[in-house]
Amino acid sequence: MLKVVKLFSKPYLKSIECLLTLSQFDFVCTSSLIILSIYTTHKIR
């Protein structure tokens, strides 16, 4: 789990980058967006 957190320690930048370049919207981008949404949800709680 720690590895995942480290891997997506800066998911905001990655997500924005992916959204700006939809042509490169691949698995990594999707994963980062999913992780970001989950992380944000837990942080709000």
PQR file with spaces between the fields and no chain letter, atoms N, CA, C, O and H, PARSE charges and radii, in Angstrom:
ATOM       1  N    MET     1       0.836   -1.209    0.000 -0.4000 1.5000
ATOM       2  CA   MET     1       0.000    0.000    0.000 -0.0000 2.0000
ATOM       3  C    MET     1       0.870    1.258    0.000  0.5500 1.7000
ATOM       4  O    MET     1       0.548    2.243   -0.665 -0.5500 1.4000
ATOM       5  N    LEU     2       1.961    1.217    0.743 -0.4000 1.5000
ATOM       6  CA   LEU     2       2.870    2.368    0.780 -0.0000 2.0000
ATOM       7  C    LEU     2       3.461    2.644   -0.592  0.5500 1.7000
ATOM       8  O    LEU     2       3.654    3.797   -0.979 -0.5500 1.4000
ATOM       9  H    LEU     2       2.223    0.417    1.283  0.4000 1.0000
ATOM      10  N    LYS     3       3.745    1.573   -1.323 -0.4000 1.5000
ATOM      11  CA   LYS     3       4.300    1.754   -2.663 -0.0000 2.0000
ATOM      12  C    LYS     3       3.307    2.487   -3.555  0.5500 1.7000
ATOM      13  O    LYS     3       3.684    3.342   -4.356 -0.5500 1.4000
ATOM      14  H    LYS     3       3.588    0.637   -1.009  0.4000 1.0000
ATOM      15  N    VAL     4       2.039    2.140   -3.404 -0.4000 1.5000
ATOM      16  CA   VAL     4       1.007    2.794   -4.213 -0.0000 2.0000
ATOM      17  C    VAL     4       0.930    4.272   -3.870  0.5500 1.7000
ATOM      18  O    VAL     4       0.824    5.122   -4.754 -0.5500 1.4000
ATOM      19  H    VAL     4       1.733    1.445   -2.753  0.4000 1.0000
ATOM      20  N    VAL     5       0.985    4.568   -2.575 -0.4000 1.5000
ATOM      21  CA   VAL     5       0.931    5.959   -2.123 -0.0000 2.0000
ATOM      22  C    VAL     5       2.115    6.741   -2.672  0.5500 1.7000
ATOM      23  O    VAL     5       1.966    7.872   -3.135 -0.5500 1.4000
ATOM      24  H    VAL     5       1.071    3.878   -1.857  0.4000 1.0000
ATOM      25  N    LYS     6       3.295    6.125   -2.616 -0.4000 1.5000
ATOM      26  CA   LYS     6       4.491    6.793   -3.146 -0.0000 2.0000
ATOM      27  C    LYS     6       4.362    6.994   -4.647  0.5500 1.7000
ATOM      28  O    LYS     6       4.724    8.041   -5.183 -0.5500 1.4000
ATOM      29  H    LYS     6       3.416    5.206   -2.241  0.4000 1.0000
ATOM      30  N    LEU     7       3.842    5.974   -5.315 -0.4000 1.5000
ATOM      31  CA   LEU     7       3.709    6.029   -6.766 -0.0000 2.0000
ATOM      32  C    LEU     7       2.782    7.166   -7.185  0.5500 1.7000
ATOM      33  O    LEU     7       3.014    7.825   -8.198 -0.5500 1.4000
ATOM      34  H    LEU     7       3.548    5.123   -4.880  0.4000 1.0000
ATOM      35  N    PHE     8       1.725    7.391   -6.394 -0.4000 1.5000
ATOM      36  CA   PHE     8       0.756    8.435   -6.716 -0.0000 2.0000
ATOM      37  C    PHE     8       0.829    9.583   -5.719  0.5500 1.7000
ATOM      38  O    PHE     8      -0.190   10.172   -5.357 -0.5500 1.4000
ATOM      39  H    PHE     8       1.537    6.855   -5.571  0.4000 1.0000
ATOM      40  N    SER     9       2.042    9.892   -5.281 -0.4000 1.5000
ATOM      41  CA   SER     9       2.207   10.982   -4.313 -0.0000 2.0000
ATOM      42  C    SER     9       1.840   12.324   -4.936  0.5500 1.7000
ATOM      43  O    SER     9       1.485   13.270   -4.232 -0.5500 1.4000
ATOM      44  H    SER     9       2.869    9.414   -5.574  0.4000 1.0000
ATOM      45  N    LYS    10       1.931   12.397   -6.265 -0.4000 1.5000
ATOM      46  CA   LYS    10       1.550   13.641   -6.948 -0.0000 2.0000
ATOM      47  C    LYS    10       0.510   13.330   -8.025  0.5500 1.7000
ATOM      48  O    LYS    10       0.749   13.581   -9.206 -0.5500 1.4000
ATOM      49  H    LYS    10       2.219   11.629   -6.837  0.4000 1.0000
ATOM      50  N    PRO    11      -0.625   12.794   -7.632 -0.5600 1.5000
ATOM      51  CA   PRO    11      -1.632   12.383   -8.620  0.2800 2.0000
ATOM      52  C    PRO    11      -2.334   13.559   -9.284  0.5500 1.7000
ATOM      53  O    PRO    11      -2.850   13.438  -10.395 -0.5500 1.4000
ATOM      54  N    TYR    12      -2.350   14.696   -8.596 -0.4000 1.5000
ATOM      55  CA   TYR    12      -3.024   15.872   -9.143 -0.0000 2.0000
ATOM      56  C    TYR    12      -2.398   16.307  -10.462  0.5500 1.7000
ATOM      57  O    TYR    12      -3.098   16.510  -11.454 -0.5500 1.4000
ATOM      58  H    TYR    12      -1.931   14.793   -7.693  0.4000 1.0000
ATOM      59  N    LEU    13      -1.081   16.447  -10.464 -0.4000 1.5000
ATOM      60  CA   LEU    13      -0.382   16.871  -11.676 -0.0000 2.0000
ATOM      61  C    LEU    13      -0.580   15.858  -12.788  0.5500 1.7000
ATOM      62  O    LEU    13      -0.819   16.222  -13.939 -0.5500 1.4000
ATOM      63  H    LEU    13      -0.512   16.282   -9.657  0.4000 1.0000
ATOM      64  N    LYS    14      -0.476   14.574  -12.431 -0.4000 1.5000
ATOM      65  CA   LYS    14      -0.632   13.518  -13.425 -0.0000 2.0000
ATOM      66  C    LYS    14      -2.035   13.532  -14.007  0.5500 1.7000
ATOM      67  O    LYS    14      -2.215   13.384  -15.216 -0.5500 1.4000
ATOM      68  H    LYS    14      -0.282   14.279  -11.495  0.4000 1.0000
ATOM      69  N    SER    15      -3.021   13.710  -13.151 -0.4000 1.5000
ATOM      70  CA   SER    15      -4.416   13.728  -13.603 -0.0000 2.0000
ATOM      71  C    SER    15      -4.671   14.889  -14.551  0.5500 1.7000
ATOM      72  O    SER    15      -5.299   14.724  -15.597 -0.5500 1.4000
ATOM      73  H    SER    15      -2.874   13.831  -12.169  0.4000 1.0000
ATOM      74  N    ILE    16      -4.180   16.066  -14.176 -0.4000 1.5000
ATOM      75  CA   ILE    16      -4.342   17.252  -15.018 -0.0000 2.0000
ATOM      76  C    ILE    16      -3.645   17.040  -16.357  0.5500 1.7000
ATOM      77  O    ILE    16      -4.181   17.370  -17.415 -0.5500 1.4000
ATOM      78  H    ILE    16      -3.670   16.200  -13.326  0.4000 1.0000
ATOM      79  N    GLU    17      -2.445   16.486  -16.287 -0.4000 1.5000
ATOM      80  CA   GLU    17      -1.682   16.216  -17.504 -0.0000 2.0000
ATOM      81  C    GLU    17      -2.454   15.269  -18.417  0.5500 1.7000
ATOM      82  O    GLU    17      -2.515   15.471  -19.629 -0.5500 1.4000
ATOM      83  H    GLU    17      -2.010   16.218  -15.428  0.4000 1.0000
ATOM      84  N    CYS    18      -3.040   14.235  -17.822 -0.4000 1.5000
ATOM      85  CA   CYS    18      -3.799   13.252  -18.595 -0.0000 2.0000
ATOM      86  C    CYS    18      -5.043   13.883  -19.212  0.5500 1.7000
ATOM      87  O    CYS    18      -5.380   13.618  -20.366 -0.5500 1.4000
ATOM      88  H    CYS    18      -2.989   14.071  -16.837  0.4000 1.0000
ATOM      89  N    LEU    19      -5.712   14.712  -18.438 -0.4000 1.5000
ATOM      90  CA   LEU    19      -6.924   15.359  -18.943 -0.0000 2.0000
ATOM      91  C    LEU    19      -6.610   16.305  -20.099  0.5500 1.7000
ATOM      92  O    LEU    19      -7.410   16.471  -21.020 -0.5500 1.4000
ATOM      93  H    LEU    19      -5.438   14.927  -17.500  0.4000 1.0000
ATOM      94  N    LEU    20      -5.434   16.918  -20.032 -0.4000 1.5000
ATOM      95  CA   LEU    20      -5.040   17.853  -21.089 -0.0000 2.0000
ATOM      96  C    LEU    20      -4.596   17.113  -22.350  0.5500 1.7000
ATOM      97  O    LEU    20      -4.665   17.647  -23.457 -0.5500 1.4000
ATOM      98  H    LEU    20      -4.784   16.782  -19.284  0.4000 1.0000
ATOM      99  N    THR    21      -4.141   15.883  -22.163 -0.4000 1.5000
ATOM     100  CA   THR    21      -3.677   15.095  -23.311 -0.0000 2.0000
ATOM     101  C    THR    21      -4.484   13.807  -23.392  0.5500 1.7000
ATOM     102  O    THR    21      -3.979   12.720  -23.112 -0.5500 1.4000
ATOM     103  H    THR    21      -4.085   15.449  -21.264  0.4000 1.0000
ATOM     104  N    LEU    22      -5.734   13.949  -23.777 -0.4000 1.5000
ATOM     105  CA   LEU    22      -6.631   12.792  -23.841 -0.0000 2.0000
ATOM     106  C    LEU    22      -6.166   11.752  -24.851  0.5500 1.7000
ATOM     107  O    LEU    22      -6.545   10.584  -24.764 -0.5500 1.4000
ATOM     108  H    LEU    22      -6.144   14.832  -24.004  0.4000 1.0000
ATOM     109  N    SER    23      -5.353   12.172  -25.801 -0.4000 1.5000
ATOM     110  CA   SER    23      -4.843   11.229  -26.796 -0.0000 2.0000
ATOM     111  C    SER    23      -3.921   10.195  -26.148  0.5500 1.7000
ATOM     112  O    SER    23      -3.717    9.100  -26.671 -0.5500 1.4000
ATOM     113  H    SER    23      -5.045   13.121  -25.872  0.4000 1.0000
ATOM     114  N    GLN    24      -3.368   10.581  -24.984 -0.4000 1.5000
ATOM     115  CA   GLN    24      -2.475    9.662  -24.279 -0.0000 2.0000
ATOM     116  C    GLN    24      -3.142    9.119  -23.021  0.5500 1.7000
ATOM     117  O    GLN    24      -2.465    8.715  -22.076 -0.5500 1.4000
ATOM     118  H    GLN    24      -3.534   11.471  -24.559  0.4000 1.0000
ATOM     119  N    PHE    25      -4.465    9.111  -23.014 -0.4000 1.5000
ATOM     120  CA   PHE    25      -5.207    8.652  -21.847 -0.0000 2.0000
ATOM     121  C    PHE    25      -5.154    7.132  -21.806  0.5500 1.7000
ATOM     122  O    PHE    25      -6.000    6.452  -22.386 -0.5500 1.4000
ATOM     123  H    PHE    25      -5.016    9.439  -23.782  0.4000 1.0000
ATOM     124  N    ASP    26      -4.157    6.613  -21.118 -0.4000 1.5000
ATOM     125  CA   ASP    26      -3.955    5.170  -21.055 -0.0000 2.0000
ATOM     126  C    ASP    26      -4.253    4.635  -19.657  0.5500 1.7000
ATOM     127  O    ASP    26      -4.853    5.319  -18.828 -0.5500 1.4000
ATOM     128  H    ASP    26      -3.469    7.165  -20.647  0.4000 1.0000
ATOM     129  N    PHE    27      -3.826    3.408  -19.417 -0.4000 1.5000
ATOM     130  CA   PHE    27      -4.091    2.747  -18.139 -0.0000 2.0000
ATOM     131  C    PHE    27      -3.514    3.513  -16.955  0.5500 1.7000
ATOM     132  O    PHE    27      -4.147    3.610  -15.904 -0.5500 1.4000
ATOM     133  H    PHE    27      -3.338    2.852  -20.091  0.4000 1.0000
ATOM     134  N    VAL    28      -2.323    4.051  -17.127 -0.4000 1.5000
ATOM     135  CA   VAL    28      -1.671    4.785  -16.037 -0.0000 2.0000
ATOM     136  C    VAL    28      -2.497    6.005  -15.649  0.5500 1.7000
ATOM     137  O    VAL    28      -2.699    6.285  -14.467 -0.5500 1.4000
ATOM     138  H    VAL    28      -1.809    3.972  -17.981  0.4000 1.0000
ATOM     139  N    CYS    29      -2.965    6.716  -16.650 -0.4000 1.5000
ATOM     140  CA   CYS    29      -3.779    7.904  -16.388 -0.0000 2.0000
ATOM     141  C    CYS    29      -5.070    7.525  -15.683  0.5500 1.7000
ATOM     142  O    CYS    29      -5.469    8.160  -14.707 -0.5500 1.4000
ATOM     143  H    CYS    29      -2.801    6.489  -17.610  0.4000 1.0000
ATOM     144  N    THR    30      -5.716    6.486  -16.186 -0.4000 1.5000
ATOM     145  CA   THR    30      -6.962    6.024  -15.577 -0.0000 2.0000
ATOM     146  C    THR    30      -6.729    5.624  -14.132  0.5500 1.7000
ATOM     147  O    THR    30      -7.507    5.976  -13.245 -0.5500 1.4000
ATOM     148  H    THR    30      -5.392    5.970  -16.979  0.4000 1.0000
ATOM     149  N    SER    31      -5.658    4.889  -13.904 -0.4000 1.5000
ATOM     150  CA   SER    31      -5.330    4.442  -12.548 -0.0000 2.0000
ATOM     151  C    SER    31      -5.083    5.628  -11.626  0.5500 1.7000
ATOM     152  O    SER    31      -5.575    5.659  -10.498 -0.5500 1.4000
ATOM     153  H    SER    31      -5.027    4.604  -14.625  0.4000 1.0000
ATOM     154  N    SER    32      -4.330    6.591  -12.103 -0.4000 1.5000
ATOM     155  CA   SER    32      -4.024    7.763  -11.274 -0.0000 2.0000
ATOM     156  C    SER    32      -5.294    8.538  -10.935  0.5500 1.7000
ATOM     157  O    SER    32      -5.440    9.035   -9.818 -0.5500 1.4000
ATOM     158  H    SER    32      -3.930    6.566  -13.019  0.4000 1.0000
ATOM     159  N    LEU    33      -6.208    8.642  -11.892 -0.4000 1.5000
ATOM     160  CA   LEU    33      -7.472    9.337  -11.643 -0.0000 2.0000
ATOM     161  C    LEU    33      -8.309    8.592  -10.616  0.5500 1.7000
ATOM     162  O    LEU    33      -8.913    9.203   -9.735 -0.5500 1.4000
ATOM     163  H    LEU    33      -6.090    8.238  -12.799  0.4000 1.0000
ATOM     164  N    ILE    34      -8.343    7.264  -10.735 -0.4000 1.5000
ATOM     165  CA   ILE    34      -9.102    6.445   -9.783 -0.0000 2.0000
ATOM     166  C    ILE    34      -8.500    6.571   -8.392  0.5500 1.7000
ATOM     167  O    ILE    34      -9.215    6.775   -7.410 -0.5500 1.4000
ATOM     168  H    ILE    34      -7.852    6.768  -11.451  0.4000 1.0000
ATOM     169  N    ILE    35      -7.177    6.447   -8.317 -0.4000 1.5000
ATOM     170  CA   ILE    35      -6.483    6.562   -7.028 -0.0000 2.0000
ATOM     171  C    ILE    35      -6.725    7.943   -6.438  0.5500 1.7000
ATOM     172  O    ILE    35      -6.961    8.079   -5.237 -0.5500 1.4000
ATOM     173  H    ILE    35      -6.597    6.281   -9.114  0.4000 1.0000
ATOM     174  N    LEU    36      -6.666    8.953   -7.271 -0.4000 1.5000
ATOM     175  CA   LEU    36      -6.883   10.328   -6.809 -0.0000 2.0000
ATOM     176  C    LEU    36      -8.278   10.499   -6.216  0.5500 1.7000
ATOM     177  O    LEU    36      -8.439   11.098   -5.153 -0.5500 1.4000
ATOM     178  H    LEU    36      -6.474    8.843   -8.247  0.4000 1.0000
ATOM     179  N    SER    37      -9.278    9.973   -6.905 -0.4000 1.5000
ATOM     180  CA   SER    37     -10.655   10.089   -6.412 -0.0000 2.0000
ATOM     181  C    SER    37     -10.831    9.347   -5.093  0.5500 1.7000
ATOM     182  O    SER    37     -11.477    9.849   -4.173 -0.5500 1.4000
ATOM     183  H    SER    37      -9.147    9.486   -7.769  0.4000 1.0000
ATOM     184  N    ILE    38     -10.255    8.151   -5.003 -0.4000 1.5000
ATOM     185  CA   ILE    38     -10.341    7.368   -3.761 -0.0000 2.0000
ATOM     186  C    ILE    38      -9.615    8.104   -2.637  0.5500 1.7000
ATOM     187  O    ILE    38     -10.144    8.239   -1.534 -0.5500 1.4000
ATOM     188  H    ILE    38      -9.730    7.743   -5.749  0.4000 1.0000
ATOM     189  N    TYR    39      -8.408    8.575   -2.920 -0.4000 1.5000
ATOM     190  CA   TYR    39      -7.603    9.287   -1.928 -0.0000 2.0000
ATOM     191  C    TYR    39      -8.329   10.536   -1.433  0.5500 1.7000
ATOM     192  O    TYR    39      -8.373   10.807   -0.233 -0.5500 1.4000
ATOM     193  H    TYR    39      -7.978    8.465   -3.817  0.4000 1.0000
ATOM     194  N    THR    40      -8.894   11.290   -2.369 -0.4000 1.5000
ATOM     195  CA   THR    40      -9.617   12.510   -2.012 -0.0000 2.0000
ATOM     196  C    THR    40     -10.824   12.192   -1.143  0.5500 1.7000
ATOM     197  O    THR    40     -11.082   12.877   -0.153 -0.5500 1.4000
ATOM     198  H    THR    40      -8.859   11.070   -3.344  0.4000 1.0000
ATOM     199  N    THR    41     -11.557   11.158   -1.512 -0.4000 1.5000
ATOM     200  CA   THR    41     -12.744   10.752   -0.753 -0.0000 2.0000
ATOM     201  C    THR    41     -12.374   10.411    0.682  0.5500 1.7000
ATOM     202  O    THR    41     -13.044   10.836    1.624 -0.5500 1.4000
ATOM     203  H    THR    41     -11.347   10.601   -2.316  0.4000 1.0000
ATOM     204  N    HIS    42     -11.304    9.641    0.843 -0.4000 1.5000
ATOM     205  CA   HIS    42     -10.869    9.258    2.188 -0.0000 2.0000
ATOM     206  C    HIS    42     -10.355   10.458    2.971  0.5500 1.7000
ATOM     207  O    HIS    42     -10.544   10.536    4.185 -0.5500 1.4000
ATOM     208  H    HIS    42     -10.759    9.296    0.078  0.4000 1.0000
ATOM     209  N    LYS    43      -9.717   11.377    2.294 -0.4000 1.5000
ATOM     210  CA   LYS    43      -9.166   12.547    2.970 -0.0000 2.0000
ATOM     211  C    LYS    43     -10.295   13.447    3.471  0.5500 1.7000
ATOM     212  O    LYS    43     -10.196   14.033    4.548 -0.5500 1.4000
ATOM     213  H    LYS    43      -9.564   11.314    1.308  0.4000 1.0000
ATOM     214  N    ILE    44     -11.362   13.551    2.689 -0.4000 1.5000
ATOM     215  CA   ILE    44     -12.509   14.374    3.090 -0.0000 2.0000
ATOM     216  C    ILE    44     -13.145   13.790    4.348  0.5500 1.7000
ATOM     217  O    ILE    44     -13.527   14.529    5.256 -0.5500 1.4000
ATOM     218  H    ILE    44     -11.443   13.074    1.814  0.4000 1.0000
ATOM     219  N    ARG    45     -13.257   12.473    4.400 -0.4000 1.5000
ATOM     220  CA   ARG    45     -13.812   11.814    5.581 -0.0000 2.0000
ATOM     221  C    ARG    45     -12.890   12.026    6.759  0.5500 1.7000
ATOM     222  O    ARG    45     -13.173   11.549    7.858 -0.5500 1.4000
ATOM     223  H    ARG    45     -12.946   11.873    3.663  0.4000 1.0000
